[in-house]
Amino acid sequence: MQHRIVVLGAGYTGAVAAGRLAKRLHREDVAITLVNPEPDFVERVRLHQLAAGQDLRPRPFDEMFAGTGVALKLAKVTAVDVDRKSVTVTAANGHGREELAYDTLVYALGSGWNDGGVPGAAEHAHDISGRPGALRLRDRLAALEAGRPVTVVGGGLTGLEAATEIAEARPDLDVALAARGALGDWLSDKGRAHLRKVVDGLGITVHENAAVTAVAADRVTTADGRDIPAAVTIWTTGFAAHPIAAATTLELAEGGRIVVDDTMRSVSHPDVYAVGDAAMAIGPEGKPLRMSCASGVPMAWQAADALAARLAGTKVPRVPVRYFQQCISLGRKEGLIQFVTADDRAVDRALTGRVAALYKELICKGAAWGVANPTVGMPSRRRRVVRDELPDPARAEAVA
């Protein structure tokens, strides 16, 4: 009998976990199914580029997982029952539902945007947490006339990348950034100085200590009563965990993330692993790992290796997830690499300028290459990837 592993979500962490499992569990008694609603991989760390008008390279899963034995099911997850060990999905084409039974589940559904409950944000602001939102923003920006104001809310990594990318691509627009604190207040002195230089050079107006409390069609309002003009508002203040987990009996942390141990296994359901933004994992110095690709990919490695070891009856590896740097693109020509401690605090070392931009580009390309080549060195199983778009009545249990 095959051990059925179902991986939910094919972002960075889900795709990496599925590929690594295929490489580690090169056995006929293991079946790996990867569930995702879209047929190609989305480089989420480049969505600010997509929104600014650039095209991203297509990366079809059929090609990425060819020969690995991973079965790709194009479907949207609608429910997870961790007590019955089943997942309910709706086919990507909208025709029919089915239940997928599993022996081990890898939950990698990630996160979406978080409007924080701010009045007007959901109605009037754009988000770039996913490809649909980035494409809608792309179309909106393309329709803007010169001189129109664009306001990015949020001074974190996503906000900085979005503001600088748009300002560089559209110097005719009046781009502003509203940050809750001081600009780059978590960076080193060198990092902050370079960030300020680039932002000023791009003509971005920075509103510091500006917590946005309301969004309208033509402006945002801050806690101290300031109105900032905005023909387009882009909301980048943080991410929210996918809501599916909240409807399960999994133990969750505040915010809806699944609580896991140091092998990324659920503390309440040992047959469930969670990785990436979906998981609440503890890193160095007892701090929760932040939602990021820098956290998610090592988490996927750890989960896949631990699961493979447990199935093989070998020692479970435990490699702590730690940080080395924060990589920030500031348009296509400028960048900032802020080196950090293991627990993600800035140290007094940073790369800046064109070298940093190239460094960031290498990091992005390396991450995408790792996803696109999940089983390099693995002998062929002479099996192609199976792309299952519709429920198979012969195998699937219909859901009434």
Secondary structure as a PSIPRED ss2 file (coil, helix, strand):
# PSIPRED VFORMAT (PSIPRED V4.0)

   1 M C   1.000  0.000  0.000
   2 Q C   1.000  0.000  0.000
   3 H E   0.000  0.000  1.000
   4 R E   0.000  0.000  1.000
   5 I E   0.000  0.000  1.000
   6 V E   0.000  0.000  1.000
   7 V E   0.000  0.000  1.000
   8 L E   0.000  0.000  1.000
   9 G C   1.000  0.000  0.000
  10 A C   1.000  0.000  0.000
  11 G C   1.000  0.000  0.000
  12 Y H   0.000  1.000  0.000
  13 T H   0.000  1.000  0.000
  14 G H   0.000  1.000  0.000
  15 A H   0.000  1.000  0.000
  16 V H   0.000  1.000  0.000
  17 A H   0.000  1.000  0.000
  18 A H   0.000  1.000  0.000
  19 G H   0.000  1.000  0.000
  20 R H   0.000  1.000  0.000
  21 L H   0.000  1.000  0.000
  22 A H   0.000  1.000  0.000
  23 K H   0.000  1.000  0.000
  24 R H   0.000  1.000  0.000
  25 L C   1.000  0.000  0.000
  26 H C   1.000  0.000  0.000
  27 R C   1.000  0.000  0.000
  28 E C   1.000  0.000  0.000
  29 D C   1.000  0.000  0.000
  30 V E   0.000  0.000  1.000
  31 A E   0.000  0.000  1.000
  32 I E   0.000  0.000  1.000
  33 T E   0.000  0.000  1.000
  34 L E   0.000  0.000  1.000
  35 V E   0.000  0.000  1.000
  36 N E   0.000  0.000  1.000
  37 P C   1.000  0.000  0.000
  38 E C   1.000  0.000  0.000
  39 P C   1.000  0.000  0.000
  40 D E   0.000  0.000  1.000
  41 F C   1.000  0.000  0.000
  42 V C   1.000  0.000  0.000
  43 E C   1.000  0.000  0.000
  44 R H   0.000  1.000  0.000
  45 V H   0.000  1.000  0.000
  46 R H   0.000  1.000  0.000
  47 L H   0.000  1.000  0.000
  48 H H   0.000  1.000  0.000
  49 Q H   0.000  1.000  0.000
  50 L H   0.000  1.000  0.000
  51 A H   0.000  1.000  0.000
  52 A C   1.000  0.000  0.000
  53 G C   1.000  0.000  0.000
  54 Q C   1.000  0.000  0.000
  55 D C   1.000  0.000  0.000
  56 L C   1.000  0.000  0.000
  57 R C   1.000  0.000  0.000
  58 P C   1.000  0.000  0.000
  59 R C   1.000  0.000  0.000
  60 P E   0.000  0.000  1.000
  61 F H   0.000  1.000  0.000
  62 D H   0.000  1.000  0.000
  63 E H   0.000  1.000  0.000
  64 M H   0.000  1.000  0.000
  65 F C   1.000  0.000  0.000
  66 A C   1.000  0.000  0.000
  67 G C   1.000  0.000  0.000
  68 T C   1.000  0.000  0.000
  69 G C   1.000  0.000  0.000
  70 V C   1.000  0.000  0.000
  71 A E   0.000  0.000  1.000
  72 L E   0.000  0.000  1.000
  73 K E   0.000  0.000  1.000
  74 L E   0.000  0.000  1.000
  75 A E   0.000  0.000  1.000
  76 K E   0.000  0.000  1.000
  77 V E   0.000  0.000  1.000
  78 T E   0.000  0.000  1.000
  79 A E   0.000  0.000  1.000
  80 V E   0.000  0.000  1.000
  81 D E   0.000  0.000  1.000
  82 V C   1.000  0.000  0.000
  83 D C   1.000  0.000  0.000
  84 R C   1.000  0.000  0.000
  85 K C   1.000  0.000  0.000
  86 S E   0.000  0.000  1.000
  87 V E   0.000  0.000  1.000
  88 T E   0.000  0.000  1.000
  89 V E   0.000  0.000  1.000
  90 T E   0.000  0.000  1.000
  91 A E   0.000  0.000  1.000
  92 A C   1.000  0.000  0.000
  93 N C   1.000  0.000  0.000
  94 G C   1.000  0.000  0.000
  95 H C   1.000  0.000  0.000
  96 G C   1.000  0.000  0.000
  97 R E   0.000  0.000  1.000
  98 E E   0.000  0.000  1.000
  99 E E   0.000  0.000  1.000
 100 L E   0.000  0.000  1.000
 101 A E   0.000  0.000  1.000
 102 Y C   1.000  0.000  0.000
 103 D C   1.000  0.000  0.000
 104 T E   0.000  0.000  1.000
 105 L E   0.000  0.000  1.000
 106 V E   0.000  0.000  1.000
 107 Y E   0.000  0.000  1.000
 108 A C   1.000  0.000  0.000
 109 L C   1.000  0.000  0.000
 110 G C   1.000  0.000  0.000
 111 S E   0.000  0.000  1.000
 112 G E   0.000  0.000  1.000
 113 W E   0.000  0.000  1.000
 114 N C   1.000  0.000  0.000
 115 D C   1.000  0.000  0.000
 116 G C   1.000  0.000  0.000
 117 G C   1.000  0.000  0.000
 118 V C   1.000  0.000  0.000
 119 P C   1.000  0.000  0.000
 120 G C   1.000  0.000  0.000
 121 A H   0.000  1.000  0.000
 122 A H   0.000  1.000  0.000
 123 E H   0.000  1.000  0.000
 124 H H   0.000  1.000  0.000
 125 A E   0.000  0.000  1.000
 126 H E   0.000  0.000  1.000
 127 D C   1.000  0.000  0.000
 128 I C   1.000  0.000  0.000
 129 S C   1.000  0.000  0.000
 130 G C   1.000  0.000  0.000
 131 R H   0.000  1.000  0.000
 132 P H   0.000  1.000  0.000
 133 G H   0.000  1.000  0.000
 134 A H   0.000  1.000  0.000
 135 L H   0.000  1.000  0.000
 136 R H   0.000  1.000  0.000
 137 L H   0.000  1.000  0.000
 138 R H   0.000  1.000  0.000
 139 D H   0.000  1.000  0.000
 140 R H   0.000  1.000  0.000
 141 L H   0.000  1.000  0.000
 142 A H   0.000  1.000  0.000
 143 A C   1.000  0.000  0.000
 144 L C   1.000  0.000  0.000
 145 E C   1.000  0.000  0.000
 146 A C   1.000  0.000  0.000
 147 G C   1.000  0.000  0.000
 148 R C   1.000  0.000  0.000
 149 P E   0.000  0.000  1.000
 150 V E   0.000  0.000  1.000
 151 T E   0.000  0.000  1.000
 152 V E   0.000  0.000  1.000
 153 V E   0.000  0.000  1.000
 154 G C   1.000  0.000  0.000
 155 G C   1.000  0.000  0.000
 156 G C   1.000  0.000  0.000
 157 L H   0.000  1.000  0.000
 158 T H   0.000  1.000  0.000
 159 G H   0.000  1.000  0.000
 160 L H   0.000  1.000  0.000
 161 E H   0.000  1.000  0.000
 162 A H   0.000  1.000  0.000
 163 A H   0.000  1.000  0.000
 164 T H   0.000  1.000  0.000
 165 E H   0.000  1.000  0.000
 166 I H   0.000  1.000  0.000
 167 A H   0.000  1.000  0.000
 168 E H   0.000  1.000  0.000
 169 A H   0.000  1.000  0.000
 170 R C   1.000  0.000  0.000
 171 P C   1.000  0.000  0.000
 172 D C   1.000  0.000  0.000
 173 L C   1.000  0.000  0.000
 174 D E   0.000  0.000  1.000
 175 V E   0.000  0.000  1.000
 176 A E   0.000  0.000  1.000
 177 L E   0.000  0.000  1.000
 178 A E   0.000  0.000  1.000
 179 A C   1.000  0.000  0.000
 180 R C   1.000  0.000  0.000
 181 G C   1.000  0.000  0.000
 182 A C   1.000  0.000  0.000
 183 L C   1.000  0.000  0.000
 184 G C   1.000  0.000  0.000
 185 D C   1.000  0.000  0.000
 186 W C   1.000  0.000  0.000
 187 L C   1.000  0.000  0.000
 188 S C   1.000  0.000  0.000
 189 D H   0.000  1.000  0.000
 190 K H   0.000  1.000  0.000
 191 G H   0.000  1.000  0.000
 192 R H   0.000  1.000  0.000
 193 A H   0.000  1.000  0.000
 194 H H   0.000  1.000  0.000
 195 L H   0.000  1.000  0.000
 196 R H   0.000  1.000  0.000
 197 K H   0.000  1.000  0.000
 198 V H   0.000  1.000  0.000
 199 V H   0.000  1.000  0.000
 200 D H   0.000  1.000  0.000
 201 G H   0.000  1.000  0.000
 202 L C   1.000  0.000  0.000
 203 G C   1.000  0.000  0.000
 204 I C   1.000  0.000  0.000
 205 T E   0.000  0.000  1.000
 206 V E   0.000  0.000  1.000
 207 H E   0.000  0.000  1.000
 208 E C   1.000  0.000  0.000
 209 N C   1.000  0.000  0.000
 210 A C   1.000  0.000  0.000
 211 A C   1.000  0.000  0.000
 212 V E   0.000  0.000  1.000
 213 T E   0.000  0.000  1.000
 214 A E   0.000  0.000  1.000
 215 V E   0.000  0.000  1.000
 216 A C   1.000  0.000  0.000
 217 A C   1.000  0.000  0.000
 218 D C   1.000  0.000  0.000
 219 R E   0.000  0.000  1.000
 220 V E   0.000  0.000  1.000
 221 T E   0.000  0.000  1.000
 222 T E   0.000  0.000  1.000
 223 A C   1.000  0.000  0.000
 224 D C   1.000  0.000  0.000
 225 G C   1.000  0.000  0.000
 226 R C   1.000  0.000  0.000
 227 D E   0.000  0.000  1.000
 228 I E   0.000  0.000  1.000
 229 P E   0.000  0.000  1.000
 230 A C   1.000  0.000  0.000
 231 A C   1.000  0.000  0.000
 232 V E   0.000  0.000  1.000
 233 T E   0.000  0.000  1.000
 234 I E   0.000  0.000  1.000
 235 W E   0.000  0.000  1.000
 236 T C   1.000  0.000  0.000
 237 T C   1.000  0.000  0.000
 238 G C   1.000  0.000  0.000
 239 F E   0.000  0.000  1.000
 240 A E   0.000  0.000  1.000
 241 A E   0.000  0.000  1.000
 242 H C   1.000  0.000  0.000
 243 P H   0.000  1.000  0.000
 244 I H   0.000  1.000  0.000
 245 A H   0.000  1.000  0.000
 246 A H   0.000  1.000  0.000
 247 A H   0.000  1.000  0.000
 248 T C   1.000  0.000  0.000
 249 T C   1.000  0.000  0.000
 250 L C   1.000  0.000  0.000
 251 E C   1.000  0.000  0.000
 252 L E   0.000  0.000  1.000
 253 A C   1.000  0.000  0.000
 254 E C   1.000  0.000  0.000
 255 G C   1.000  0.000  0.000
 256 G C   1.000  0.000  0.000
 257 R C   1.000  0.000  0.000
 258 I E   0.000  0.000  1.000
 259 V E   0.000  0.000  1.000
 260 V E   0.000  0.000  1.000
 261 D C   1.000  0.000  0.000
 262 D C   1.000  0.000  0.000
 263 T C   1.000  0.000  0.000
 264 M C   1.000  0.000  0.000
 265 R E   0.000  0.000  1.000
 266 S E   0.000  0.000  1.000
 267 V C   1.000  0.000  0.000
 268 S C   1.000  0.000  0.000
 269 H C   1.000  0.000  0.000
 270 P C   1.000  0.000  0.000
 271 D C   1.000  0.000  0.000
 272 V E   0.000  0.000  1.000
 273 Y E   0.000  0.000  1.000
 274 A E   0.000  0.000  1.000
 275 V C   1.000  0.000  0.000
 276 G H   0.000  1.000  0.000
 277 D H   0.000  1.000  0.000
 278 A H   0.000  1.000  0.000
 279 A E   0.000  0.000  1.000
 280 M E   0.000  0.000  1.000
 281 A C   1.000  0.000  0.000
 282 I E   0.000  0.000  1.000
 283 G C   1.000  0.000  0.000
 284 P H   0.000  1.000  0.000
 285 E H   0.000  1.000  0.000
 286 G H   0.000  1.000  0.000
 287 K C   1.000  0.000  0.000
 288 P E   0.000  0.000  1.000
 289 L C   1.000  0.000  0.000
 290 R C   1.000  0.000  0.000
 291 M C   1.000  0.000  0.000
 292 S C   1.000  0.000  0.000
 293 C H   0.000  1.000  0.000
 294 A H   0.000  1.000  0.000
 295 S H   0.000  1.000  0.000
 296 G H   0.000  1.000  0.000
 297 V H   0.000  1.000  0.000
 298 P H   0.000  1.000  0.000
 299 M H   0.000  1.000  0.000
 300 A H   0.000  1.000  0.000
 301 W H   0.000  1.000  0.000
 302 Q H   0.000  1.000  0.000
 303 A H   0.000  1.000  0.000
 304 A H   0.000  1.000  0.000
 305 D H   0.000  1.000  0.000
 306 A H   0.000  1.000  0.000
 307 L H   0.000  1.000  0.000
 308 A H   0.000  1.000  0.000
 309 A H   0.000  1.000  0.000
 310 R H   0.000  1.000  0.000
 311 L H   0.000  1.000  0.000
 312 A H   0.000  1.000  0.000
 313 G C   1.000  0.000  0.000
 314 T C   1.000  0.000  0.000
 315 K C   1.000  0.000  0.000
 316 V C   1.000  0.000  0.000
 317 P C   1.000  0.000  0.000
 318 R C   1.000  0.000  0.000
 319 V C   1.000  0.000  0.000
 320 P C   1.000  0.000  0.000
 321 V C   1.000  0.000  0.000
 322 R C   1.000  0.000  0.000
 323 Y C   1.000  0.000  0.000
 324 F C   1.000  0.000  0.000
 325 Q E   0.000  0.000  1.000
 326 Q E   0.000  0.000  1.000
 327 C E   0.000  0.000  1.000
 328 I E   0.000  0.000  1.000
 329 S E   0.000  0.000  1.000
 330 L C   1.000  0.000  0.000
 331 G C   1.000  0.000  0.000
 332 R C   1.000  0.000  0.000
 333 K C   1.000  0.000  0.000
 334 E C   1.000  0.000  0.000
 335 G E   0.000  0.000  1.000
 336 L E   0.000  0.000  1.000
 337 I E   0.000  0.000  1.000
 338 Q E   0.000  0.000  1.000
 339 F E   0.000  0.000  1.000
 340 V E   0.000  0.000  1.000
 341 T C   1.000  0.000  0.000
 342 A C   1.000  0.000  0.000
 343 D C   1.000  0.000  0.000
 344 D C   1.000  0.000  0.000
 345 R C   1.000  0.000  0.000
 346 A E   0.000  0.000  1.000
 347 V E   0.000  0.000  1.000
 348 D E   0.000  0.000  1.000
 349 R E   0.000  0.000  1.000
 350 A E   0.000  0.000  1.000
 351 L E   0.000  0.000  1.000
 352 T E   0.000  0.000  1.000
 353 G H   0.000  1.000  0.000
 354 R H   0.000  1.000  0.000
 355 V H   0.000  1.000  0.000
 356 A H   0.000  1.000  0.000
 357 A H   0.000  1.000  0.000
 358 L H   0.000  1.000  0.000
 359 Y H   0.000  1.000  0.000
 360 K H   0.000  1.000  0.000
 361 E H   0.000  1.000  0.000
 362 L H   0.000  1.000  0.000
 363 I H   0.000  1.000  0.000
 364 C H   0.000  1.000  0.000
 365 K H   0.000  1.000  0.000
 366 G H   0.000  1.000  0.000
 367 A H   0.000  1.000  0.000
 368 A H   0.000  1.000  0.000
 369 W H   0.000  1.000  0.000
 370 G H   0.000  1.000  0.000
 371 V H   0.000  1.000  0.000
 372 A H   0.000  1.000  0.000
 373 N C   1.000  0.000  0.000
 374 P C   1.000  0.000  0.000
 375 T C   1.000  0.000  0.000
 376 V C   1.000  0.000  0.000
 377 G C   1.000  0.000  0.000
 378 M C   1.000  0.000  0.000
 379 P C   1.000  0.000  0.000
 380 S C   1.000  0.000  0.000
 381 R C   1.000  0.000  0.000
 382 R C   1.000  0.000  0.000
 383 R C   1.000  0.000  0.000
 384 R C   1.000  0.000  0.000
 385 V C   1.000  0.000  0.000
 386 V E   0.000  0.000  1.000
 387 R E   0.000  0.000  1.000
 388 D E   0.000  0.000  1.000
 389 E C   1.000  0.000  0.000
 390 L C   1.000  0.000  0.000
 391 P C   1.000  0.000  0.000
 392 D C   1.000  0.000  0.000
 393 P C   1.000  0.000  0.000
 394 A C   1.000  0.000  0.000
 395 R C   1.000  0.000  0.000
 396 A C   1.000  0.000  0.000
 397 E E   0.000  0.000  1.000
 398 A C   1.000  0.000  0.000
 399 V C   1.000  0.000  0.000
 400 A C   1.000  0.000  0.000
